[in-house]
Amino acid sequence: MFNDDEENLSSSRLRLAMAFLAASTVFTAILAFATLNQPCVSEAIHPKAKLLEEISQVQNYSYLGYDYPQNWNVRGLSNSTVYVYVGNSEHYTLDTDLGISEWDRLVPPDGGILHLGPDQRPFSISMFHQLRCLNIIRAGLMDSRGVVDAQLLRHCMNYLRQMMLCRADGQLQSVRRSTGGGATTWNQPRVCRDWRTVYEAADANSRDYEQDIQDRVL
């Protein structure tokens, strides 16, 4: 028999598990298989949004203040596509050593930090931010000791929600029934951006940065 605290913990973890699985399913389709790069409309327009948009029309950037491009220009990404069937995977389990290692490896060892511009200013990209957040939610789901910061979990849930709404993926998915598990047929083929191109570019950027640091020391 469970006491009240154990029942509350079990119920809380079940709700978090359901939220994580829903977010993970939708996010996977968005991340790996998105075909569009349309401008996003946020829930509340940020005051500097117009400034960033105007700056992005400029070809030469100082990478000081807001003077940097809105998107990282990955060479070849726009023409690099893969044809994939979306589906459940045997990989990326939530609590096994192998699964945890696979989640960890989705983000490069240096955290996916890019160094851009003449002064090697550090940046991240939304893809790596979202992957970090999914892993944080996974860790929170498996955390029975309260180690994962609840505020960080809240940030990640909201960030993923906003990115999904921002991209508004409109691929049609057949519906078997209105509610319940398996209601939607989502394992359909997608023409996707080749995310490997992003990893390769991030790795090249990291190596260039390390070489630049070594050259400065010498």
N, C-alpha and C positions, 0 to 999 in steps of 0.2 A: 504494500500500500504506500502511496505517496502522501507526504504531508502537503500543506497548502503552499509552502515555499517551492517545493519540488514541482508541484503541478503548475504554479505560475511560471517557473523557469521553463518547463517543458512547453507550455503554451506560447511563451514569448519566443522561444527558439523556433517553434513550428511556424509562427507568423513570419519571422525573419527569413526562414528557409524558403517559404512560399514567395516572399518578396524578392529574395535573391535569385531564385530560379526564373521568375518572370523577367526580372531585369536582365539576367544573363542571356536568356533566350533572345529577347528583342535586341539587346546590345550586340550579340554575336552576329546577327543578321546585318545590323547597321555597320559594324566595324569591318567585317571581312568582305562584305559583299555590296557595299554602297557604290552606286554608279554615278551619283551626281555630287556636285560641289556648289550647291546654290547658297546664296547669302542667307544668313539666319536672322530671324526676328526674335529678340529676347523678350522675356515677360515684361520687362521695364527697360526702355531704351536708356543705355548708359550715356551720361553727358559727353564722354569723350568718343562715342561711337562715330559721330560725324567727322571729328578730327582725324580719327584713324582711317576712315574711308577716304578722306581727301589726301592724306599722306600716302596711302597705298597706290594712288594714281602716279606717284613720282617713281622714277626708275632708279635713282641713286639715293641710297639711304645712309644716314650717319650712324644709325643704331643707337642714338642718344634720345632719351625721353621717349616720346611716342613715334619717333621717326624710324619706323621699321615696317616691313610688309606684314599684312594681316595673315598671310599664309606662307609656310615654308615651301619654297619652290624646289620640289624633288624632281630632278631631271629624269624624264622618261615615264613618270608616274601616270600622266594623263593618257598615254598610249599603251600602258602596260596593264592588261586585263587577264583574268583567269575565269574559267567557267566551272562553277562549283555547285554541288547539291548540298544544301543546308540540311543538317541532321544532327541527332544526338551522337556524342562521341564517347568512346570508352576511356578517353583521356580526361584530364582536368577534374579528377575526383576532388572532393572538398577536404578530406581529412587523412588521406594516405600520404606517405613520404613522397611517392612518385608524383601524385597529383599536386601536392604543394610545390614540389620542384618545378613542375610544368607551369603552374601559375606564376611562380617567381620569374621564370625565364621569359615570360611574355614581355617583360620590360628589360631593356639592356642593363648590364651590370652597373653602369654609371647612372642608372635612373632614367636613361633616355634624355639626358641633358645635352642640348645642342649649344655650340659656341659659334656665334655669328657676328659678322661685322669686323671692322678694323681693330676693335678692342676685345674681341672674343667674348661678347656679352652672352651670358647664359640664358637659354630659353628652353621651354618644353613644348610639346605639341599635344593637341587634344587627344589623339589616339593613345599616347602613353599615359596621359592623365586618366583617361577612362579605364585603361587596363589596370593601373594602380588602384583605382577605386574599386573595381570588381574584386581584386585580391584582398583589399581591406574589408570588404563586406563578407567575403568568404571566411577570413580570419575571425571576424566578429560573430559569424554564425557558429563557428566551432569553439568560440571562447566561452568557457564556463566559469572563468575567474574574474571577468570584468576587466581584462587587461586592455582591450581595444577601446579607445576613447569614443564615447557615444556621440560626442559632437562631431568627430571625424566621420563616423558612420552616417550621421545625418547629412553632412556636407556631400558625401559621396552619393547617397541616394538621390539628393536633389540635383547634383551635377549630372548624373546619368539621365535623370528624368528630363532635364532641360536640354541635354544633347539629343535625346530621342525626339523631343518635340521640335527642336531646332532643325533637324534634318528631315522630319516629316516623311519618312519612307513610305511611298504610296504603292508598293507592290501588292497586287491582289492575292489574297490567300483564301482558298475554299473553306467554307464553314460547314461542318458536319451537324452541329447543333449549337444552340445559343449559349449554353453554359456548360461547365464541368470540364474535367480533364480531357485533353485530346479533342477539344471542340473545333480547333482550327488546324487545317492541313498546312503546315509551314515548311515542310521539307521539300521545297521546290528548287529548281535550278536557278542560279543567279549568275549574271555576268558582273564580275567584281573587279575592283582595283587590286592589283597584285601587291599585297601588303609587304611582301618580301623586299620590294624595291625600297620601301621606307626603312626597313631594318638595315639594308645594305648602305643606304645613304647616311643613316645615323651612325653606323659603325665607321664609315669613312670619315665623317665629321669628328668623331671621337679620336680616331688615329691622327688626323691632322692637328687637332688641338694638343694632343700629347707630344707630337713632334715639335709643335711651335713652342711649347713649354721647355722642352729639352734644348732647342736652339737658343732660347733666351738665356738659359743657365750657362750654356757654353760661351 
